[in-house]
């Protein structure tokens, strides 16, 4: 929820996401990003804001997040309760506008979706009775939410009833890079083609099992870049696979190790 600091790593736009996102933000103002963990949703928003000099106001929802958490919070200061602006008030009160990015929207409670629906429809405003204020969005205030369709347990019990209301948002689906593009990216880090290609195939098998619900997390491109750095700097394959398997639940780790062994066997053939 603060202006960006530092530089964002390269974003490989294999699917023309930037062009579509800019069009949606310009013409609609409301963008929904859909994709599993590690497909680059958060990375993309940071990249987009940095490249186009947009302020970024960011908040990651949890199942405990309430409407008031986004608007303001009550704090005790010098024995008196004060109201501190939340991410949405900070965003709306900034005349320069920018992007309000709400991550993990899977977890949105009904009172949160109601708030977002009010901000995203034709009224583009909200009445905050606690503050006795009506706040408005300008055409420079862009609203972005991100959702992971594979994290079924993250959805609030009543969220599905709000799907129709979410039609106010235009959506872009994110996916992992193709094996060719991911391999090309990783070769910039570690130039052993055979090892990098095997690593990519291993990750894609992991991702397939994640989509089926058989593993609790995928391996991301960011993870793979780290593993290539570790390999380049001298870690053995076995050590790297141990690091990779530590991402998973204990009972899932043998599956992860077996998938790497299968990649080794296929290479030997």
C-alpha positions in Angstrom: 0.0 0.0 0.0 3.0 2.3 -0.4 4.7 3.8 -3.5 7.2 1.4 -5.2 10.8 1.3 -4.2 13.6 -0.1 -6.3 13.5 -1.8 -9.6 11.3 -4.7 -10.7 12.8 -7.8 -12.4 12.1 -8.5 -16.0 8.6 -9.5 -16.9 8.4 -11.8 -19.9 5.1 -10.8 -21.6 4.6 -14.0 -23.7 0.9 -13.5 -24.0 0.6 -9.8 -24.7 -0.8 -9.1 -21.2 0.6 -5.6 -20.9 -1.3 -4.3 -24.0 -4.6 -5.9 -22.9 -4.2 -4.7 -19.3 -3.6 -1.1 -20.3 -6.6 -1.1 -22.6 -8.8 -2.5 -19.8 -7.6 0.0 -17.2 -8.0 2.9 -19.7 -11.4 2.0 -21.0 -13.0 0.2 -18.0 -10.9 1.0 -15.0 -11.4 -2.4 -13.3 -9.1 -5.3 -14.0 -9.4 -8.8 -12.6 -6.3 -11.1 -12.9 -7.0 -14.8 -12.7 -4.2 -17.3 -12.3 -2.6 -19.8 -10.0 0.3 -19.1 -7.6 3.5 -18.2 -9.4 2.1 -17.1 -12.8 3.2 -13.5 -12.2 0.1 -11.6 -11.3 1.7 -9.6 -8.5 5.0 -9.2 -10.4 3.1 -7.9 -13.4 1.3 -5.2 -11.5 4.5 -4.0 -9.9 6.2 -4.0 -13.4 3.3 -2.2 -15.0 3.2 0.5 -12.3 6.9 1.1 -12.5 7.0 1.2 -16.2 4.1 3.6 -16.6 4.9 5.7 -13.5 1.7 4.8 -11.6 1.4 4.8 -7.9 0.6 1.4 -6.4 -1.6 0.9 -3.3 -1.5 -2.8 -2.4 -3.3 -5.0 0.1 -3.4 -8.8 0.4 -6.7 -10.0 1.7 -7.2 -12.8 4.3 -10.3 -14.6 5.4 -10.4 -12.1 8.4 -10.2 -8.9 6.3 -13.3 -6.7 6.8 -14.5 -3.7 5.0 -13.3 -1.4 7.7 -9.8 -2.8 7.4 -9.6 -1.5 3.8 -11.1 1.9 4.6 -9.5 2.8 7.9 -8.4 1.4 11.3 -8.8 2.7 14.8 -5.5 3.1 16.7 -4.8 4.3 20.3 -2.6 7.3 20.4 -1.8 9.3 23.5 -4.8 7.7 25.3 -7.2 8.7 22.5 -8.6 6.6 19.7 -7.6 7.9 16.3 -8.6 6.9 12.8 -5.9 6.0 10.4 -6.6 5.8 6.7 -6.6 2.3 5.1 -5.5 1.4 1.6 -8.7 2.4 -0.2 -9.0 5.8 1.5 -5.3 6.5 0.9 -5.8 5.6 -2.8 -9.0 7.6 -3.2 -7.7 10.7 -1.4 -4.6 10.8 -3.6 -5.3 13.3 -6.4 -2.7 11.5 -8.7 -4.7 8.3 -8.5 -2.9 5.2 -9.4 -3.6 1.5 -9.0 -5.3 -0.1 -6.0 -4.4 -3.7 -6.1 -6.2 -6.2 -3.9 -4.5 -9.6 -3.9 -6.0 -12.9 -2.8 -9.5 -11.8 -3.6 -10.5 -15.4 -3.2 -10.7 -14.6 0.5 -13.1 -11.6 0.2 -15.9 -11.5 2.7 -19.4 -10.4 1.6 -18.9 -6.9 3.1 -15.6 -6.5 1.2 -17.2 -7.6 -2.1 -20.0 -5.1 -1.5 -17.5 -2.3 -1.0 -15.6 -3.2 -4.1 -18.8 -3.6 -6.1 -19.8 0.0 -5.1 -16.4 1.3 -6.2 -16.4 -0.6 -9.5 -19.9 0.2 -10.8 -21.1 3.3 -12.7 -21.4 5.3 -9.5 -17.6 5.0 -8.8 -18.1 6.2 -5.3 -18.8 5.0 -1.7 -20.5 6.5 1.3 -18.6 5.9 4.5 -21.1 6.4 7.3 -18.4 6.0 10.0 -16.6 9.0 8.6 -19.7 10.8 7.2 -18.0 11.1 3.9 -18.7 10.2 0.3 -15.6 9.4 -1.6 -15.3 9.3 -5.4 -13.0 7.7 -8.0 -11.5 9.7 -10.8 -10.6 8.3 -14.2 -7.0 8.1 -12.9 -8.0 5.7 -10.1 -7.6 2.1 -11.3 -8.9 -0.9 -9.4 -7.2 -4.4 -9.8 -8.1 -7.6 -8.0 -6.3 -11.0 -8.3 -7.7 -14.4 -7.8 -6.3 -18.0 -7.8 -8.9 -20.5 -9.2 -6.9 -23.4 -7.9 -7.1 -22.5 -4.3 -10.6 -23.7 -3.7 -10.4 -23.6 0.0 -9.6 -19.9 -0.1 -13.0 -18.9 -1.4 -15.4 -17.4 1.1 -18.6 -19.4 1.6 -20.7 -16.7 -0.1 -18.2 -15.6 -2.7 -19.7 -17.7 -5.5 -23.0 -15.7 -5.2 -21.0 -12.5 -6.1 -19.6 -13.8 -9.3 -22.3 -12.1 -11.4 -21.5 -8.8 -9.7 -17.8 -9.2 -10.7 -18.8 -8.7 -14.3 -18.0 -5.1 -13.7 -14.4 -6.2 -14.1 -12.8 -7.3 -17.3 -10.4 -10.3 -16.8 -7.1 -11.5 -18.0 -6.0 -15.1 -17.3 -2.4 -15.6 -16.4 -0.5 -18.8 -17.0 3.1 -20.1 -16.6 5.5 -19.4 -19.4 5.7 -22.0 -22.1 8.6 -24.4 -21.7 10.4 -22.7 -24.5 10.1 -19.2 -23.1 10.8 -20.4 -19.5 13.9 -22.2 -20.7 15.2 -19.2 -22.6 14.7 -17.0 -19.5 16.5 -19.4 -17.2 19.4 -19.8 -19.6 20.3 -16.2 -18.9 21.0 -17.3 -15.4 22.7 -20.6 -15.9 23.8 -21.6 -19.4 23.6 -25.4 -19.2 20.7 -26.1 -21.6 20.2 -29.8 -20.7 20.0 -29.1 -17.0 17.7 -26.1 -17.4 15.4 -27.9 -19.7 15.2 -30.8 -17.3 14.4 -28.4 -14.5 11.6 -26.8 -16.5 10.0 -30.2 -17.3 10.2 -31.1 -13.6 8.5 -27.9 -12.7 5.7 -28.5 -15.2 5.0 -32.0 -13.8 4.8 -30.4 -10.3 2.3 -27.8 -11.7 0.2 -30.5 -13.3 -0.2 -32.3 -10.0 -1.0 -29.0 -8.3 -3.8 -28.3 -10.7 -5.2 -31.8 -10.0 -5.1 -31.1 -6.3 -2.4 -33.7 -5.6 0.2 -31.2 -4.4 -0.4 -28.1 -2.3 1.8 -25.7 -4.2 3.4 -25.3 -7.7 7.1 -24.4 -8.4 7.3 -20.9 -9.8 9.6 -19.4 -12.4 11.1 -17.4 -9.5 11.9 -20.6 -7.7 13.6 -22.0 -10.9 15.7 -18.8 -11.2 16.9 -19.4 -7.7 17.8 -23.0 -8.4 19.8 -22.0 -11.5 21.7 -19.5 -9.4 22.4 -22.1 -6.7 23.6 -24.6 -9.4 25.8 -21.9 -11.0 27.3 -21.2 -7.6 28.2 -24.8 -6.9 25.3 -26.5 -5.2 24.8 -30.1 -6.2 21.6 -31.3 -7.8 20.7 -33.4 -4.8 21.0 -30.3 -2.6 18.9 -28.2 -4.9 16.1 -30.8 -5.0 16.1 -31.0 -1.3 15.6 -27.2 -1.2 12.8 -27.6 -3.8 11.1 -30.4 -1.9 11.1 -28.3 1.3 8.4 -26.1 -0.3 5.9 -29.0 0.1 4.3 -30.8 2.9 6.3 -33.6 4.4 4.1 -36.3 2.9 4.4 -34.7 -0.5 8.2 -34.6 -0.6 8.8 -38.2 -1.8 6.6 -37.4 -4.8 8.7 -34.4 -5.7 11.9 -36.4 -5.4 10.5 -39.1 -7.5 9.5 -36.7 -10.3 13.1 -35.4 -10.4 14.4 -39.0 -10.5 12.1 -39.6 -13.5 13.6 -36.6 -15.3 17.1 -38.0 -14.6 16.1 -41.4 -16.0 14.6 -39.8 -19.1 17.8 -37.9 -19.7 19.8 -41.1 -19.3 17.7 -42.8 -22.0 
